């Protein structure tokens, strides 16, 4: 009798940034299909999601991937429900009301790899700073790149799990990296980002290192880039309109709802969105062709393609919930009259 290990993954109730939790269920003669993953429960009083006197929360499986690090293993992404099967208040996936594959999302997930002993990014000396930014972005060599073994292992794991990871690169700051995931549909994109984050955290465990998703972990005033999760998005209109005016209209729709977007674009994002280090100020809204200092960048490939392509919202922080980011973008675009 074959027994499978199902790793149920969910988001906890930590504030202001939710964390990942997981636990293993052993299943007999498991088919490998999502529909055969049973509902499960957990102690919400231990994850800031329920009081001790009524602590049961439910885990509803929503996506499944083979677990590349376990024999007969599967990664089961779940969303949290209350005991009455309604969405829990911490369930960002449930905020995606208008869902279909017309919206495509490509998230660029930046992060730092941290040394748990020094509490600094790898590559940083115990006292002071490494050489200034410049040579680290897409760099190569032992004096410029740190943590490649973790990053390569994570890339292989994502590919083996069937995640649609489209690339990796060393980022601008020392010890900072990025991966990109694309999916058709907001929920699918969010599922895959979260599972990729889970695999990254678990991979770092092996090396005694930690993953830092704070958007400005080195402080607001230092001359080091922060970390974002740039949201590239399109729908059928953006992919086919061939109209600069339409693109401008869609971009302008974001201007009156800046506060609503920033509210779900990650905690401490004010420390990152300063108008420096390839960001727009959190107090402003702007857009422009090939402008990485704008709130929304219109890629040059979109313009060269005859105004058929996508937009990049550069404001989401590295610790943002991709479900909530996608939900807000869809709401704004659909609100255009």
N, C-alpha and C positions, 0 to 999 in steps of 0.2 A: 504494500500500500504506500503510494507516494504521498509525502507530506511536504507542504509548501510553507514558506515563511512570508507572511504578509505584513509589511511595515506600514502601519496606518500613520499618516502624517497630518497634523493639523496646526492651526494658528491659535496661540493662547490669548489670554486677556491682559498681557503686560502693557503698561502705558509709559510713555507715549508711543512706544513702538512695539508691536506684537512680535513675539518670538515663536520659533518652531518647536513643536513637541512631536514625539512619536513613540509608538510601542508596537510590539510584535504579536501577531495572531498566527497560530499554527492551524493550517487547514488541510484536511485529508482529501486526496484525489481532486485537487483544485484544477479548474479548467484553464485558468489564466485570463478569464474574461471578467470585465468590470461587473457585469450583471450577476456574477456568482460571488461577489464580495459582500458579505453580510453587513448590515448595520452593526455598529459596536457602540460601547459607552466608555466614559472615563470619569474620573473624579474632578469635577470642575472646581471644587474648593481648593484644589492644589495648583490650579492654573489661573487663578483670578477670574474665573468664569461662573462661579456659583457659590452660594453660602453652604456651610457645612451641614445645615439641617435639611437641605434639599440639593444635593450635590451632583446628581446624575446629569451629564450632558451627552448628547448623541453624536456619533461620527457617521456621516453619510458619504460613502465612497463616490467620487466624481471623476477620477481618472486613474489609470493604472499603467505602470511601466515595469519592465523587467529590472530587477536589482542586479547590477553588474558586479557587486561586491559580495554577493551571497549565493551559495548553491541553492537552487530551487527557491529563489527569493523574488519578491515583487514589491515595488513601491506603490502604495495606494494613497493618493492625495484625497483628502476628505474635507468636507465643510461641517462646521459645528452647528448642531440644532439643539433647541431646548427639548426638554422631556416630552413636550406635546408636539414635537416635530416641526415647530416653526423655526425660522432662522434665528440663531443667537445674535445678540447685538454686536458681537465681535466678528460676525460672518461677512467679510467684505465681498465675497463672491456673490452673495445674495443681492448686493446693491446694483449689479448689472441687470437692469430691468429689460432693456431693449437689446436682445442678443440675436445676432445672426452672423453668418460668415461674410456679410458685406463689408464689415470692418476688419481690417488686417492690422496687426500690431507687431512692431519690432522693438523690443526693449534692449537697451544697451546698459548692462548691469556693471557698474564700477564698484570696486571694493579695495580695501587694504588688507594685507596679510600682516598680522601682529605677532610679535614675540611676547609670549605670555609672561616671561620673566622680567623683561625691561618695560613692558607695556608701551612699546613703541613699534612702528612699522619695521619689518625686517629690512636690514640695510642701514638702519639708523644706529649710530654709536650710542653708548649709554649716556654720554654727556655731549650735548651739542647737536649738530646737524650734519648730514652728509653734504656732498657738493650740491650746489643749487640746481633747480629744475633746468632741464634742457636735454641731457643725454639719455634720460630714462624712457621717454615715450618711444615705443616700438624699438627699444634698444637691444643690444646683444653684448654679452661679455660680463665677466664676473664683477667688474667695477660699476656696472650700470643696471644689471638685472638680478633680482632676488626672488626666489620662490618659484622658479620655473618648473621644478619637479612636481610641485603641488598642482600648478595650473595645467600641466600636461596630463597628469593623472585625472584631474577633474574633467578635462575635455574628453578623454577617452571614455570615462564613465557616462557622461552625458550622451555621447554617440551610441554607446552600447545600450543605454536605457531607451533609446529611440526619441530623445528630445531633439527638437529642430534647432540645435545650436549652430550658428552660422559663422562663428569666428571668435578668436581671442586676440588680445594684444596687451603688452605692457603699457601702462598709462603714464601720465605726465609726472606724477610724483614718485619718489622712490618707494618701492614696496607696494605700489598700486597697480591693479590689473583690471581688465574688463572682459566680459563675454557678451555675446549678442544672441538673442533668441527671437525667432519669428514664428508667428502662427496666424492662421485665419480664424478669427473669432476671439473675442475678449476673454472669455472663460478659459479657452485653451491656452492662450498666451499667459494668463495668470497662473494656471496650473503648472505650466512648464517652468516659468521663472521660479516659482516656489520650490519645485522639486529640484531644480538646478541649485538653488541656494542650500537646500538640505544636503545634497551630495557634496557641495563645497565645504560646508561645515563639518561633515563627517570625514571628508578627506583630510582636512586640516588637523583633526583629532589625532590622526596617525603620526603626525610630525610634531605633536606637542605645541601647535600653533593655533591662533584664533583668527576668525574672519571678522573684520570691523566694517559695519555698514553705516556708521555715523557719517553724515554728509560733510562734516568738517572736523575730523577727530583730532587734528593737530592745533585747533583753535582758529578763531575767526581772523585774527590779526597777523598770522604768520604767512610768509610768502610761499605757500604750498597749495596746490590745487585741492579742492574738495572732491567728493564723489557724488555722481548723479546716477539716475536711471532714465536716460533720455528716452522719450516715448515717440517712436516713429509710427505714424498712423495714416491710413487711407480708407476710403470707401469707394464705391463705384463712381461717384461724382468726381472725386479727386483723381482717380485713375484714368478717367476718360474725357473730362470736360474740355481740355485744350483751351482753357480760358484764364488769362491772368486776372481778369476781373472777378471770376468765381473764387480763385484762390484768395484774393484780397478780402472778399466778402466773408469767407470762412475764417480767415485770420482775425478779422475785425469782430467776429462773433465772440471771440475769447476776451476782448477788452473789458466789457462790462461785468464779467464774472471772474475777475482775477482772484478775489478773496475766496470764492467757492473752490477754485482749483488749488490754490495754495493750501487750503484747509486739509486736502487729502494728498498733498504732494510730499509728505514726510515731515517728521519732527526735526527741529533745529535747522530747518532749511534757510532760515534767515541768516545763519552764520555762513552759508555757502553762497546764497544769491546776493552778492554785494556789488555787482557790476564789474568785478575783477575776476581774473582766472577763468576766462571763457564763460562768464555768466552775465545775465542781465540783473539789474537790481530788483529785489523783491517788491519794491515800491512802484516799479514802472511796468509797462507792457510795450513790447515792440516786436516787429517781425521784419525779416529781410532775406534776400537771396544770399546764400552761402555765408550768413552772418552768425558766427558762433557766440557772439556777444548779445544776441537777441533772445527774447523769450521764446519765439518760434522761428526756427530756421526753415527757409524754403530751399531745399537742396538744389544745387546747380543742375543735377541730373534731371530733376523735374522740369526745369526751364528748358534745358537742351532737348528734352523729350516732347517739347511742344506744349508745356503746361499740362502734362499728364504724369502723375506720380504720387508723391506723398508729402507730408509735412513732419517736422520734428519739433515736438515740444521739449525744450531743453531744461525745463524747470523742475520736473520730478527729482527728488533726492534719492540717493542710493538705498535708503531704508524705507521708501514708500511702498505701500501695498499695490501691486500692479492691478489687482482687481478694481480697487477704488479709483486708480488713475484712469484706467480704461473706461470705467463707468461714467466718470465725470466728462471725459472727452466726448463720448458718444452722446451724452445729454446735451452738451453745448452744440455739437454739430447738428443734431436733430432739431435743435431749437431755432435754427435759422429759418426766417420766414421769406 
